[in-house]
Amino acid sequence: MAGRVDALYFFLVAVTIFFSVLIAALEIYFAIKYRRRSEREFPEPIEGSMKLESIWIIIPFVLSMVMFVWGASVYFALYRPPRNALEIYVVAKQWMWKFQHLDGQREINELHVPVNQKVKLIMATEDVIHSFYVPAFRVKADVVPGRYTTAWFEGTKPGRYHLFCAEYCGTNHSAMGGWVDVMEPADYQAWMSGGSTEMSFAALGQKLFQDLACHTCHRSDATGRGPVLEGLFGKTVTLAGGGTVKADEAYVRESILNPRAKVVAGFEAIMPTFQGLVSEEQLLQLIAYIRSIGPSQGQAAATGAAADDGSPGSVPAESKSPQTNPSSTEPKSEKP
Amino acid sequence: MSTVTLPVERSKNYLNVDYGVKSWLLTTDHKRIALLYLASITFFFFIGGAFAVLIRLELVTPPGDLVSSETYNKLFTMHGIVMIFFFLIPSVPAVLGNFLVPLMVGARDLAFPKLNLASWYIYNLGALFTIYAIVSGGVDTGWTFYTPYSSSYANTHVIAAALGIFVAGFSSILTGLNFIVTIHTMRAPGMTWFRLPLFIWAHYATSLIMILGTPVLAITILLVAFERLFHIGLFDPAYGGDPVLFQHLFWFYSHPAVYIMILPSMGVVSELIAAFTRKNIFGYKFVAFSSVAIAVFGFLVWGHHMFVSSQSVYAGLIFSLLSYAVAIPSAVKVFNWTATLYRSSVSYQTPMLYAFGFIGLFTIGGLTGLFLASLGIDVHVTDTYFVVAHFHYIMVGGAIMGYLGGLHYWWPKITGRLYPEFWSKIAALIIFVGFNLTFFPQFILGYLGMPRRYHAYPEEFQVLNVMSSAGASILGLGYLIPMVYLIWSMRYGPKAGSNPWPATGLEWQTASPPPTDNFLETPVVTWDAYEFTPENQRTAMVEQRM
């Protein structure tokens, strides 16, 4: 991608130099050639020329349309995440980047990825807007409270690359950065298997699933009051009142925080909101868990989830309805 | 020059008609109000400049070692707020526009002289809030006030700063209203729309933006204050709001605000080029309508500030397309100014040097805007120093160059005195060199990936930052020199005749400084803008020899 962005960039540099030099040269040439030689000099007025006006409207217009189309095609490539990308969850907070590899490793302000592997980031923030920016990969995407945003890149050369927060986020904004380490596959494997003895993200999610008593309604044997979550992730869900939605990260997140927004067909809207009860990081743990019990252990998720609508705008904004704290509809099982 | 000067009674003009503080603070003369504004905005220019000095000093070295992060964040925030809302937006319109709109259309004053005075007081009320925000500890949200940082997280004086901007906005609404009504209803006999100086067209277009855009900013900034105070859920998802909504509302005003700052300077440049080439502006109607086109299209491009904000990619597509549309009228202006020089009679007096500087720097500023309008490149360079360099080329290289050029050009009219030509040329040169050394390296810094608003930065960016800081010290010096000789000239400068350059506008057909009512008798216009009729050629030459 860096090559494609730079090709366009240098095209624009060339256009800029051409027009700047043209204008400067004409100004200087005219200024010298037509310098005032006598105070009695009053040049003949010239009204203008329709032909010239047309020329310098049409040429810039055509050039700008080239820039527009070219820029748009690069942009779509930048924002449409490829299939079969390695997916990593990112939680931004003042003033650090937390990275969660789905199979265990967790890191802060440092992201290890294998070389020549497309990497897709699914990003959330605990507080204000941040922006994930790796200049070497020409990738930048805001991380916006209340929704998931995505970004993707591919490191084509092993090395350490600057990671910055590009959206001003408060006191230590300039310290909210780190490195992306692009590693040879063997080194990456060694790194992945070494170190951490912590529970995997999905396992943390499973524990949370129990602690929040989600399992009392979402039972695996289809006898619960909520939909079965096994095999759900990445599938298309039919909603009550018609319509469908893909069970991706954004949908699961919305269903936890604002359960009445999109109720699955055949179920009552009885689930309470968990807004304010779970952090963005915990939400991602829950999602990782649901994903891990998805079709064929997340493989489908890796290829299918949100792959078609990677555009950040297609991720629905959260909590459009006021936070209600339903007490009457709260399932009894919620109270131990 | 005649050697025998008879002792004549000093003619009364707007400056000596009355003395005393009260005669200034209660004046309804648009020329005096322009000078009140001049004093206020010059004060804020040096305040904002002082913040910039500290920013550039901090950035000489990579670690954040001169001031703390909190302080640094307040410095760039206050630099932005002061320079944009209290210097650039009022600069050309409230000083030069206030002074010149009635003179140029041949009117005795603006349509609503009392509202005009009220606008200055409102500006100062807003300024008081801002000064309070500064001295009580500052504000650190960035001039953009992005939510939810500004509404829920920042613990600095956000509300005072927001109120300052809210209040000051009304002064620009009143100024815009006054200009529109004046231009519509108070033109002298014969002053048809297409005989108006392009300065007036530019101010007309600017006034439209002021009236239509400023209320949106006022409402938005007030909503941020409300969310901060009462937690109404508008922008913070924690209360059920949407942070991107704020960005839409904010840029709906703040992108057109860029044109509030640059259009009046474009108007100034048209006047300067016409005067110092003794030529009518090539393609007058194209230049006139390009101002209106910029004002209209300017309202439709705000989303190009949000290409990485998680806005829909399809919205991004439309905003990118429209952003290119707004580039065309700007290009049309530059080409027409250049063509005006053809077969003209170019004189290199100081205001013309500023006009040349404006064209060169605005061209670079405008063309680098195309990078940011291009979706694919914007992703990489947005929120980096590339953006900082780009908008300083427009705001400082464009708007301030135009303002200084205009201030020099009309200085003899405003004060009745000439400034020293040698020093003014030196200053113009120093400003041009200092400006480029300050901001050109920032384009490269941005392309290399240095984010903006960084208190500390990686070491590989140091060389370019040192160049930028060195340039800033030259630029700062360049701005101090006119301050000295302009003030000096008010007392010691040679007296200026009514039309020292000479130029063709109505403002040059009355005394310098003009009488309180501008014209001794209502002018009747029988010539086109910038037309040197045989008669005004003759009077211009007589004036020259005096």
Interface residues (C-beta under 8 A of the other chain):
Chain A: R4 V5 L8 Y9 L12 V15 T16 F19 S20 I23 A24 L26 E27 F30 A31 Y34 R35 R36 R37 E39 R40 E41 F42 P43 E44 P45 I46 E47 G48 S49 L52 E53 W56 I57 P60 F61 S64 M65 M67 F68 W70 G71 A72 S73 V74 Y75 F76 A77 L78 Y79 Q94 D127 V128 I129 S131 Y133 P135 A136 R138 V139 K140 A141 D142 V144 P145 G146 R147 T149 H162 F164 C165 A166 E167 Y168 C169 G170 T171 N172 H173 S174 A175 G276 S311 P312 G313 S314 V315 A317 E318 S319 K320 S321 P322 Q323
Chain B: G64 S69 E70 N73 D140 G142 T144 Y146 P148 Y149 S152 Y153 A154 G233 D236 P237 A238 G240 D242 P243 V244 T277 R278 K279 N280 F282 G283 Y284 K285 F286 F307 V308 S309 S310 Q311 S312 V313 Y314 A315 G316 L317 S320 L321 Y324 A327 I328 A331 V332 V334 F335 N336 T338 A339 L341 Y342 R343 S344 S345 V346 S347 Y348 F356 I359 G360 T363 I364 L367 T368 L370 F371 A373 S374 L375 G376 I377 D378 V379 H380 T382 D383 T384 Y447 L448 G449 P451 R452 R453 Y454 H455 A456 Y457 P458 Y530 E531 F532 Q537 M541 Q544
